[in-house]
Amino acid sequence: MTLRIAPIRLSHIHAPVQDRLDAVVDEIRRIVVSDFAPVDEVNHYLLKIRGKLFRPGLVLLCDQLNGEANRTAETLAALIELVHLATLVHDDAVDHSVLRRGMPTVNAMWSHQVAIIMGDYLYSRSITEITRLGEIEPIRVIAAAANAMTVGEMRQLVSHDALAFGEDDYFRLIDSKTASLMSAACEMGALTGAPQHRDALARYGTELGRAFQVADDLLDYTADPAVTGKPSGLDLREHKVTLPLIHALPRLSRAERAEAEALFRDPEPSDEAIHALVEVIAAHGGLEYAREKALESAQRAHDALEGLPAGPVLEALHDSVVYAVERRR
């Protein structure tokens, strides 16, 4: 299947499972409820700033691939979203980020200590709930993903100021931090609804996650902050090395390399310095290269779906790949 170019709305992708996503939101609320007011206060805020349910949608689509819906998948979809939310809360605290989707982060609203505790709470509630289901395979899948994401966060932490961070390091990082959970989402959906396609859907999720993260890193260079809800050039501001910069670095002149090194030494680089480095990266093909790599992973995700049952769900899975690489926020 060839890639489309026009962006696709997430509502279009979720159409086959939209009514079930409402049940997922109810499950999320049920799972995180607490009789301890400080925890409940933060939970209430987190549910207001939660994402677009892309990963839970993948669980439900994969569950429904064979035409039937398993109610257990709605709980698993809620758990995937809670684990994802926990990683975001922890990441924001580690990075000292102040905005997430245009709203203050938990660490900005409360404190870094509260953010770490709340991330732990979301993880522990997820594990408590998944053990209640009494099935070992979903536990195995989500535990492996959580472990990979933890290692990935450490990789990212130690990569700051590391202009020697290479392309292999980068893809190892995004496989840990992003692709692992998307693969887990697809695999968990397969466990409840399409077990014969478990391996294919897990591969699909991995490649989808890679495409999603490369495209997301590219958006950091190209997107309008008013649309994304976060400052442009945030990765460079936080001294994170992503694929556009990795590709451009060997091609920089001596003067350009010196400017890049100066930016990474500066604890608070100026907007002008960030803008100048973005222009240099673009001039050396870094943005185009990242786009090509996102499309390569996207094509492999499409290929992983070959031979699966045709219908609206399969179309939605293909459209999810297009959404991952063509979205604007």
C-alpha positions as CSV (number, residue, x, y, z in Angstrom):
1,M,0.0,0.0,0.0
2,T,1.4,3.4,-1.0
3,L,1.5,6.3,1.4
4,R,-1.0,9.1,1.1
5,I,0.1,12.7,1.6
6,A,-3.0,14.5,2.8
7,P,-3.4,14.5,6.6
8,I,-6.1,12.3,8.2
9,R,-8.2,13.3,11.1
10,L,-7.9,11.1,14.2
11,S,-11.7,11.1,14.5
12,H,-11.8,9.3,11.1
13,I,-9.4,6.6,12.3
14,H,-11.4,6.1,15.5
15,A,-14.8,5.8,13.8
16,P,-14.9,2.0,14.0
17,V,-14.3,2.1,17.8
18,Q,-15.6,5.6,18.8
19,D,-18.3,4.3,21.2
20,R,-15.8,2.0,22.8
21,L,-13.3,4.9,23.4
22,D,-16.0,6.5,25.6
23,A,-15.9,3.3,27.7
24,V,-12.1,3.6,27.9
25,V,-12.4,7.1,29.4
26,D,-14.8,5.8,32.0
27,E,-12.4,3.0,32.7
28,I,-9.5,5.5,33.2
29,R,-11.6,7.4,35.7
30,R,-12.5,4.3,37.6
31,I,-9.0,3.0,37.8
32,V,-7.3,6.2,39.0
33,V,-10.0,7.3,41.6
34,S,-8.6,7.9,45.0
35,D,-10.0,8.7,48.4
36,F,-6.9,10.7,49.2
37,A,-7.7,14.3,48.2
38,P,-4.2,15.4,47.1
39,V,-4.0,12.5,44.7
40,D,-7.5,12.9,43.4
41,E,-6.8,16.6,42.8
42,V,-3.9,15.9,40.5
43,N,-5.7,13.0,38.8
44,H,-8.6,15.4,38.0
45,Y,-6.1,17.8,36.4
46,L,-4.4,15.0,34.4
47,L,-7.6,13.8,33.0
48,K,-8.2,17.3,31.6
49,I,-4.9,17.4,29.8
50,R,-4.8,13.8,28.6
51,G,-4.0,13.1,25.0
52,K,-6.1,12.1,22.0
53,L,-6.3,8.4,22.9
54,F,-4.2,7.4,19.9
55,R,-2.7,4.4,21.7
56,P,-6.0,3.2,23.3
57,G,-7.5,3.4,19.8
58,L,-4.8,1.1,18.5
59,V,-5.7,-1.5,21.3
60,L,-9.4,-1.4,20.3
61,L,-8.7,-1.5,16.6
62,C,-6.4,-4.5,16.9
63,D,-9.0,-6.2,19.2
64,Q,-11.7,-5.7,16.7
65,L,-9.7,-6.8,13.6
66,N,-11.6,-10.1,13.4
67,G,-15.0,-8.3,13.6
68,E,-15.8,-8.9,17.3
69,A,-15.2,-6.7,20.4
70,N,-13.9,-8.0,23.7
71,R,-14.7,-5.9,26.7
72,T,-11.4,-6.7,28.3
73,A,-9.7,-4.7,25.6
74,E,-11.3,-1.5,26.9
75,T,-9.6,-2.0,30.2
76,L,-6.3,-2.8,28.5
77,A,-6.7,0.3,26.4
78,A,-7.2,2.4,29.6
79,L,-4.1,0.8,31.1
80,I,-2.0,1.7,28.0
81,E,-3.1,5.3,28.3
82,L,-2.3,5.4,32.0
83,V,1.2,4.0,31.5
84,H,1.7,6.6,28.6
85,L,0.5,9.4,30.9
86,A,2.8,8.2,33.7
87,T,5.8,8.4,31.4
88,L,4.8,12.0,30.3
89,V,4.5,13.1,33.9
90,H,7.9,11.6,34.7
91,D,9.5,13.0,31.5
92,D,8.2,16.5,32.3
93,A,9.7,16.4,35.8
94,V,13.0,15.1,34.5
95,D,13.2,17.7,31.8
96,H,11.8,20.5,34.0
97,S,9.2,21.2,31.3
98,V,6.6,23.8,32.1
99,L,4.1,23.1,29.3
100,R,2.4,20.0,28.0
101,R,-0.2,20.4,25.2
102,G,-0.4,24.1,25.9
103,M,-1.2,23.6,29.7
104,P,1.1,23.7,32.7
105,T,2.8,20.4,33.6
106,V,2.2,18.7,36.9
107,N,5.6,19.7,38.1
108,A,4.9,23.3,37.1
109,M,1.5,23.3,38.8
110,W,2.6,21.5,42.0
111,S,6.2,20.3,42.3
112,H,8.7,17.8,40.8
113,Q,8.2,15.6,43.9
114,V,4.5,15.5,43.3
115,A,5.0,14.7,39.6
116,I,7.3,11.8,40.4
117,I,4.9,10.4,43.0
118,M,1.9,10.8,40.6
119,G,3.7,9.1,37.8
120,D,4.4,6.2,40.2
121,Y,0.8,6.2,41.3
122,L,-0.4,5.9,37.7
123,Y,2.0,3.0,37.1
124,S,1.0,1.2,40.2
125,R,-2.7,1.6,39.6
126,S,-2.1,0.2,36.1
127,I,-0.3,-2.9,37.4
128,T,-2.9,-3.4,40.1
129,E,-5.7,-3.4,37.6
130,I,-4.0,-5.6,35.0
131,T,-3.3,-8.3,37.6
132,R,-7.0,-8.2,38.5
133,L,-7.7,-9.5,35.0
134,G,-5.8,-12.7,35.9
135,E,-4.0,-13.2,32.6
136,I,-0.2,-13.4,32.4
137,E,0.4,-12.4,28.8
138,P,-0.9,-8.8,29.1
139,I,1.2,-8.4,32.2
140,R,4.2,-9.7,30.3
141,V,3.6,-7.3,27.4
142,I,3.1,-4.1,29.5
143,A,5.9,-4.9,31.9
144,A,8.4,-5.3,29.0
145,A,7.2,-2.0,27.5
146,A,7.5,-0.2,30.9
147,N,11.0,-1.5,31.4
148,A,12.0,-0.5,27.9
149,M,10.6,3.0,28.4
150,T,12.5,3.4,31.7
151,V,15.8,2.4,30.1
152,G,15.0,4.8,27.2
153,E,14.5,7.7,29.5
154,M,17.9,7.0,31.1
155,R,19.4,6.9,27.6
156,Q,17.9,10.3,26.8
157,L,19.1,11.7,30.1
158,V,22.7,10.8,29.5
159,S,22.6,11.9,25.9
160,H,22.1,15.6,26.7
161,D,25.1,17.6,25.5
162,A,26.2,14.5,23.6
163,L,26.8,15.6,20.0
164,A,28.5,12.3,19.4
165,F,25.0,10.6,19.7
166,G,24.6,8.7,16.5
167,E,21.8,7.4,14.4
168,D,21.9,3.9,15.8
169,D,21.8,5.4,19.3
170,Y,18.8,7.5,18.3
171,F,16.7,4.6,16.9
172,R,17.6,2.5,20.0
173,L,16.3,5.4,22.1
174,I,13.0,5.8,20.2
175,D,12.5,2.0,20.1
176,S,12.6,2.1,23.9
177,K,10.7,5.3,24.6
178,T,8.0,5.3,21.9
179,A,7.9,2.2,19.7
180,S,7.8,-0.2,22.7
181,L,4.4,1.2,24.0
182,M,2.8,1.4,20.6
183,S,3.9,-2.2,19.9
184,A,2.5,-3.2,23.3
185,A,-0.8,-1.5,22.5
186,C,-1.2,-3.4,19.3
187,E,-0.1,-6.7,20.8
188,M,-2.5,-6.3,23.7
189,G,-5.3,-5.7,21.3
190,A,-4.3,-8.8,19.4
191,L,-4.3,-10.9,22.6
192,T,-8.0,-10.2,23.2
193,G,-9.3,-10.2,19.6
194,A,-6.9,-11.4,17.0
195,P,-4.3,-13.7,18.6
196,Q,-3.3,-15.3,15.3
197,H,-2.1,-11.9,14.2
198,R,-0.2,-11.0,17.4
199,D,3.3,-11.0,15.8
200,A,2.2,-9.0,12.8
201,L,0.4,-6.4,14.9
202,A,3.4,-6.1,17.3
203,R,5.7,-5.5,14.3
204,Y,3.2,-3.0,12.9
205,G,3.1,-1.1,16.3
206,T,6.9,-1.0,16.4
207,E,7.3,0.6,13.0
208,L,4.3,2.9,13.6
209,G,6.0,4.0,16.8
210,R,9.3,4.7,15.0
211,A,7.5,6.7,12.3
212,F,5.5,8.6,14.9
213,Q,8.5,9.6,17.0
214,V,10.7,10.7,14.0
215,A,7.8,12.8,12.7
216,D,7.3,14.2,16.2
217,D,10.9,15.2,16.5
218,L,10.7,16.8,13.1
219,L,7.7,18.8,14.2
220,D,9.9,20.3,16.9
221,Y,11.8,22.0,14.1
222,T,8.9,22.9,11.8
223,A,5.6,23.3,13.7
224,D,3.8,26.4,14.8
225,P,3.9,26.7,18.7
226,A,0.3,27.9,18.6
227,V,-0.7,24.6,17.1
228,T,1.5,22.2,19.1
229,G,1.1,23.8,22.5
230,K,4.8,23.9,23.2
231,P,7.7,26.2,22.2
232,S,9.4,25.5,18.9
233,G,13.0,24.2,19.1
234,L,12.2,22.8,22.5
235,D,14.5,19.7,21.9
236,L,17.5,22.0,21.1
237,R,16.6,24.2,24.0
238,E,16.8,21.1,26.3
239,H,19.9,19.9,24.5
240,K,18.2,16.8,23.1
241,V,19.9,15.4,20.0
242,T,17.3,14.1,17.4
243,L,17.6,12.8,13.9
244,P,17.6,16.1,11.9
245,L,20.6,17.3,13.9
246,I,22.3,13.8,13.8
247,H,22.2,13.8,10.0
248,A,23.4,17.4,9.7
249,L,26.3,17.3,12.2
250,P,28.9,15.5,9.9
251,R,28.1,18.0,7.2
252,L,28.6,21.2,9.2
253,S,31.4,23.6,8.5
254,R,33.9,24.2,11.3
255,A,32.2,27.5,12.1
256,E,28.7,25.9,12.1
257,R,30.0,23.1,14.3
258,A,31.4,25.6,16.8
259,E,28.0,27.4,16.9
260,A,26.2,24.1,17.6
261,E,28.7,23.2,20.4
262,A,28.2,26.7,21.9
263,L,24.5,26.2,21.9
264,F,24.8,22.9,23.7
265,R,27.1,24.4,26.3
266,D,24.7,27.2,27.0
267,P,22.2,26.3,29.8
268,E,19.7,28.7,28.4
269,P,20.3,29.2,24.7
270,S,18.6,32.2,23.1
271,D,15.8,32.0,20.6
272,E,18.1,33.5,18.0
273,A,20.7,30.8,18.5
274,I,18.1,28.0,18.2
275,H,16.6,29.6,15.1
276,A,20.1,29.9,13.5
277,L,20.9,26.2,14.2
278,V,17.5,25.1,12.8
279,E,18.3,26.9,9.6
280,V,21.7,25.3,9.4
281,I,20.2,21.9,10.0
282,A,17.6,22.5,7.3
283,A,20.3,23.7,4.8
284,H,22.3,20.5,5.3
285,G,19.3,18.3,4.6
286,G,18.5,17.3,8.2
287,L,14.8,17.9,8.0
288,E,14.4,16.1,4.6
289,Y,16.4,13.1,5.9
290,A,14.2,12.8,9.0
291,R,11.1,12.9,6.8
292,E,12.5,10.2,4.6
293,K,13.2,7.9,7.6
294,A,9.7,8.5,9.0
295,L,8.3,7.5,5.6
296,E,10.5,4.4,5.5
297,S,9.2,3.2,8.9
298,A,5.7,4.1,7.8
299,Q,6.0,1.9,4.7
300,R,7.2,-1.0,6.9
301,A,4.2,-0.5,9.1
302,H,1.9,-0.7,6.1
303,D,3.8,-3.9,4.9
304,A,3.2,-5.6,8.3
305,L,-0.5,-5.4,7.8
306,E,-0.4,-7.4,4.5
307,G,-2.7,-10.4,4.6
308,L,-4.7,-9.3,7.6
309,P,-8.6,-9.3,7.4
310,A,-9.9,-6.5,5.1
311,G,-12.5,-4.1,6.3
312,P,-12.9,-0.8,8.1
313,V,-10.5,-1.7,11.0
314,L,-7.7,-2.6,8.6
315,E,-8.3,0.7,6.8
316,A,-8.1,2.5,10.1
317,L,-4.8,0.8,11.0
318,H,-3.4,1.9,7.6
319,D,-4.8,5.4,8.2
320,S,-3.1,5.5,11.6
321,V,0.3,5.3,9.9
322,V,-0.6,8.3,7.6
323,Y,-1.8,10.2,10.7
324,A,1.5,9.5,12.5
325,V,3.7,11.0,9.8
326,E,1.4,13.7,8.5
327,R,-0.1,15.2,11.7
328,R,0.5,18.9,12.5
329,R,0.6,18.6,16.3
